[in-house]
Amino acid sequence: MASESLVEIKNFLGQKVEKYNHPEFIKSDPIQIPHLFTDKSDIEISAFLSSTIAWGQRITIIKNMHKLVALMDNAPFEFVKRCSEQELKRFEFFKHRTFNGEDCIFFIKSLKKIYQNHSGLGELFQSLYLQEKSVEKTFIRFREIFFEIPHQRRTQKHISNIDKGASAKRLNMFLRWMVRKDNNGVDFGIWDKIPMSDLFLPLDVHTGNVARKLGLLKRKQNDWKAVKEVTEVLKQFDPIDPIKYDYALFGLGVFEKF
């Protein structure tokens, strides 16, 4: 790609970042759920669960997350910390697409273990990153830890396995929410031990299609290789904060039907 056209695309995407990386964005996005909370652990847990079920219609994702938070007595951390087997039964009928009550109960049990044994999601992700110096390896290790306790095999599909080439859109989105820090008030930036420069694009149908139309991505599949390919290009635009362009690519795809 010619350097002139790269500059043009960078400027174009920069304008779209300014348009969509804005508090107004929160109203229509699943990130509104963790924004209901101020406590760090409440934010982490609600963000993790919101990103886990973030596929399908955004209105449905948000509606189901409000249900899930209500089932947790609107206090995710307190509920995860103290929940009994009896209390977990209330989730038996929760469903979002293929994420069902059984999956939900396992997720809460695994989160409980993580807060007991690893001091929480933030501590676990950041300590893994400090050991591995790689978001990619951090995702692999996190998945192993998450599924340490007994579970149904079918539940494993709800945490992406990049060892098998998954794009890990939802994990990358969760990490963007927790790590990215600016003055715009959308992302939380509450984890400071993982650099923004090491984040990967949360690649989905919308961001993938727009990236291909702009010539930023050649690979046809939306898999882990494609995530790395497009992220490397975005790093040329901004090596410190490449994933801010997620706002531009997503906004162009979803809101502007680019």
VMD Tcl script that draws the C-alpha trace (Angstrom):
set ca {
  {0.00 0.00 0.00}
  {1.37 3.40 -0.99}
  {2.43 5.64 1.89}
  {0.14 8.43 0.61}
  {-2.91 6.20 0.76}
  {-1.90 4.98 4.24}
  {-1.78 8.57 5.45}
  {-5.21 9.23 3.93}
  {-6.67 6.13 5.61}
  {-5.04 7.04 8.92}
  {-6.58 10.53 8.78}
  {-9.97 9.13 7.76}
  {-9.97 6.59 10.59}
  {-8.74 9.23 13.04}
  {-11.82 11.33 12.29}
  {-14.06 8.31 12.90}
  {-12.29 7.53 16.20}
  {-13.13 11.06 17.36}
  {-16.74 10.56 16.30}
  {-17.33 7.21 18.02}
  {-14.89 7.19 20.98}
  {-17.34 9.36 22.86}
  {-19.64 8.90 25.90}
  {-22.65 8.80 23.52}
  {-21.29 5.46 22.26}
  {-21.95 3.87 25.68}
  {-25.74 4.12 25.31}
  {-25.87 1.66 22.42}
  {-23.06 -0.70 23.43}
  {-22.71 -3.59 25.93}
  {-19.98 -1.54 27.66}
  {-22.90 0.29 29.32}
  {-23.27 -2.65 31.76}
  {-19.90 -2.26 33.55}
  {-20.51 1.50 33.47}
  {-23.34 0.87 35.96}
  {-20.66 0.25 38.62}
  {-17.85 2.12 40.34}
  {-16.18 -0.72 42.29}
  {-13.25 -2.23 40.36}
  {-14.31 -5.85 40.94}
  {-17.92 -5.14 39.95}
  {-16.64 -3.50 36.75}
  {-14.32 -6.43 35.93}
  {-16.94 -9.14 36.51}
  {-19.79 -7.38 34.69}
  {-17.43 -6.47 31.81}
  {-16.18 -10.04 31.53}
  {-19.70 -11.47 31.43}
  {-20.91 -8.72 29.03}
  {-18.05 -9.40 26.62}
  {-18.63 -13.17 26.92}
  {-22.19 -12.91 25.56}
  {-21.39 -10.07 23.14}
  {-22.52 -11.66 19.92}
  {-25.78 -11.25 18.09}
  {-28.02 -8.19 18.28}
  {-26.64 -5.54 20.62}
  {-30.10 -4.72 22.00}
  {-30.52 -8.38 23.01}
  {-27.02 -8.56 24.52}
  {-27.73 -5.50 26.67}
  {-31.20 -6.74 27.70}
  {-29.82 -10.15 28.73}
  {-26.93 -8.59 30.64}
  {-29.40 -6.46 32.62}
  {-31.19 -9.72 33.49}
  {-27.93 -11.38 34.49}
  {-26.86 -8.46 36.69}
  {-30.31 -8.48 38.35}
  {-29.91 -12.21 39.06}
  {-26.64 -11.26 40.81}
  {-28.59 -8.86 43.06}
  {-27.03 -5.91 41.15}
  {-23.80 -6.57 43.07}
  {-21.64 -8.87 40.89}
  {-18.57 -9.08 43.15}
  {-20.52 -9.63 46.37}
  {-22.61 -12.28 44.67}
  {-19.65 -14.12 43.13}
  {-17.81 -14.02 46.45}
  {-20.60 -15.47 48.60}
  {-22.95 -17.38 46.27}
  {-24.16 -20.81 47.43}
  {-25.21 -23.79 45.31}
  {-28.81 -22.92 46.15}
  {-28.41 -19.34 44.93}
  {-26.80 -20.52 41.69}
  {-30.00 -22.39 40.78}
  {-31.62 -19.07 39.86}
  {-29.40 -19.03 36.73}
  {-30.66 -22.38 35.42}
  {-33.05 -20.68 32.99}
  {-30.73 -17.90 31.85}
  {-30.04 -18.03 28.11}
  {-28.31 -15.92 25.51}
  {-28.08 -17.71 22.18}
  {-25.94 -20.81 22.93}
  {-24.81 -19.51 26.35}
  {-27.23 -21.27 28.67}
  {-27.89 -21.62 32.39}
  {-25.37 -24.43 32.81}
  {-22.67 -22.29 31.17}
  {-23.63 -19.32 33.31}
  {-23.41 -21.29 36.57}
  {-19.99 -22.62 35.60}
  {-18.75 -19.11 34.75}
  {-19.81 -17.81 38.16}
  {-18.16 -20.76 39.93}
  {-14.94 -20.23 37.99}
  {-14.98 -16.48 38.72}
  {-15.47 -17.28 42.42}
  {-12.36 -19.47 42.32}
  {-10.37 -16.77 40.49}
  {-11.27 -14.16 43.13}
  {-10.43 -16.63 45.92}
  {-7.16 -17.97 44.48}
  {-5.84 -15.16 42.25}
  {-7.24 -11.99 43.88}
  {-9.48 -11.35 40.89}
  {-9.58 -11.02 37.11}
  {-7.37 -7.93 37.03}
  {-4.67 -9.49 39.18}
  {-4.77 -12.75 37.22}
  {-4.62 -11.22 33.73}
  {-1.91 -8.74 34.70}
  {0.24 -11.28 36.54}
  {0.00 -13.65 33.57}
  {0.99 -10.84 31.22}
  {3.98 -9.88 33.41}
  {5.10 -13.53 33.31}
  {4.52 -14.08 29.60}
  {5.12 -10.57 28.17}
  {2.52 -11.51 25.57}
  {-1.25 -10.99 25.38}
  {-1.46 -14.04 23.13}
  {0.14 -16.33 25.74}
  {-1.86 -14.62 28.49}
  {-5.10 -15.63 26.76}
  {-3.91 -19.24 26.46}
  {-2.91 -19.42 30.15}
  {-6.09 -17.68 31.30}
  {-8.24 -20.19 29.42}
  {-6.39 -23.09 31.08}
  {-6.96 -21.58 34.54}
  {-10.59 -20.73 33.83}
  {-11.41 -24.36 32.99}
  {-9.45 -25.95 35.85}
  {-12.61 -26.86 37.77}
  {-15.07 -29.53 36.53}
  {-17.20 -28.40 33.60}
  {-19.17 -29.58 30.63}
  {-17.10 -29.81 27.46}
  {-19.63 -27.65 25.58}
  {-18.93 -24.70 27.89}
  {-15.36 -24.43 26.59}
  {-16.57 -22.77 23.37}
  {-17.47 -19.64 25.34}
  {-13.80 -18.77 25.97}
  {-11.91 -18.47 22.69}
  {-9.08 -20.88 22.03}
  {-6.46 -19.03 19.98}
  {-4.37 -22.22 19.94}
  {-7.02 -23.40 17.48}
  {-6.98 -20.14 15.53}
  {-9.98 -18.37 17.11}
  {-10.06 -14.59 16.66}
  {-10.81 -14.11 20.38}
  {-13.00 -11.10 19.60}
  {-14.66 -11.11 23.01}
  {-11.45 -11.53 25.01}
  {-9.82 -8.75 23.00}
  {-12.82 -6.52 23.58}
  {-12.77 -7.23 27.33}
  {-9.07 -6.37 27.43}
  {-9.67 -3.15 25.47}
  {-12.31 -2.11 28.00}
  {-10.02 -2.82 30.96}
  {-6.68 -1.58 29.57}
  {-7.30 1.32 27.16}
  {-7.01 4.67 28.86}
  {-7.85 8.11 27.49}
  {-9.95 11.09 28.57}
  {-13.06 10.11 26.61}
  {-14.76 8.02 29.28}
  {-15.72 4.93 27.26}
  {-12.97 2.41 28.08}
  {-12.10 2.02 31.76}
  {-8.29 1.84 31.76}
  {-8.24 0.28 35.25}
  {-5.49 -2.25 34.46}
  {-2.16 -0.48 34.14}
  {0.29 -3.40 33.90}
  {-0.69 -4.36 30.34}
  {0.40 -1.73 27.79}
  {-2.16 -0.46 25.27}
  {0.45 -1.04 22.57}
  {0.16 -4.83 23.09}
  {-3.62 -5.03 22.65}
  {-5.19 -6.72 19.62}
  {-8.16 -5.62 17.54}
  {-11.48 -7.24 18.57}
  {-12.06 -8.56 15.06}
  {-15.63 -9.35 14.05}
  {-17.66 -9.38 10.82}
  {-18.05 -5.57 10.83}
  {-14.44 -4.60 11.61}
  {-13.15 -7.32 9.29}
  {-15.26 -6.20 6.34}
  {-14.32 -2.53 6.77}
  {-10.62 -3.37 7.21}
  {-10.68 -5.36 3.96}
  {-12.48 -2.61 2.04}
  {-9.81 -0.15 3.21}
  {-7.00 -2.55 2.25}
  {-5.83 -3.01 5.84}
  {-6.49 -6.75 5.86}
  {-5.86 -9.27 3.10}
  {-6.70 -12.51 4.91}
  {-10.23 -13.73 4.14}
  {-11.00 -15.59 7.39}
  {-11.68 -13.74 10.63}
  {-9.22 -15.80 12.65}
  {-6.21 -15.17 14.90}
  {-3.85 -14.72 11.93}
  {-6.18 -12.00 10.59}
  {-6.24 -10.32 14.04}
  {-2.45 -10.15 14.08}
  {-2.29 -8.96 10.46}
  {-4.70 -6.04 10.88}
  {-3.31 -5.08 14.31}
  {0.18 -4.76 12.82}
  {-1.18 -2.29 10.26}
  {-2.99 -0.30 12.96}
  {0.30 -0.09 14.88}
  {1.74 1.83 11.94}
  {-0.99 4.45 12.51}
  {-0.47 4.63 16.29}
  {2.15 2.38 17.90}
  {1.10 3.42 21.43}
  {-2.68 3.03 21.09}
  {-3.44 1.02 17.94}
  {-6.77 -0.37 19.16}
  {-8.44 3.02 19.37}
  {-9.15 2.37 15.68}
  {-11.62 -0.32 16.76}
  {-14.07 2.56 17.25}
  {-13.57 3.71 13.67}
  {-13.78 0.27 12.04}
  {-16.76 -0.79 14.14}
  {-18.58 2.53 13.75}
  {-18.08 2.48 9.99}
  {-19.41 -1.07 9.77}
  {-22.34 -0.92 12.19}
  {-23.56 2.66 12.06}
  {-22.51 3.78 8.58}
  {-22.82 0.45 6.70}
  {-19.51 1.36 5.01}
}
mol new
graphics top color blue
foreach p $ca { graphics top sphere $p radius 0.5 }
foreach p [lrange $ca 0 end-1] q [lrange $ca 1 end] { graphics top cylinder $p $q radius 0.2 }
display resetview
